[in-house]
Amino acid sequence: MPRRSENEPAVAGIPGGLDKLLEHRLRLTLCVLLSRYEQISFSRFKQITGETDGNLGANLRRLEDAGYVRVRKEFDDRRPVSWYALSAAGKRTLKKHVAALSTLIEGAG
């Protein structure tokens, strides 16, 4: 089987700029929501998405580990609250990913 170079796309016509981490529906949703609002709490994410604590936490952690999301933890009436915000790297990556998706979708028509 012939090998392809690192610069060659896996499939002709697929634009560069797609981010593997943002291919997951929930992670893309979280980043899009954070691009609209300065910060969102974990509990608000849970209300919006309907995801379980474990699934939501795991996906937020992946975004945090990649440097796309920042988290700030505080207490409100002795209850822990985690606030999430999109980092500068997350904003750049999301913008690039959405542009690549738009190009891909335009090519489908």
Helices and strands as residue ranges (DSSP letters): G 20-23, H 25-36, E 40-41, H 42-49, H 53-65, E 69-76, E 79-86, H 88-108
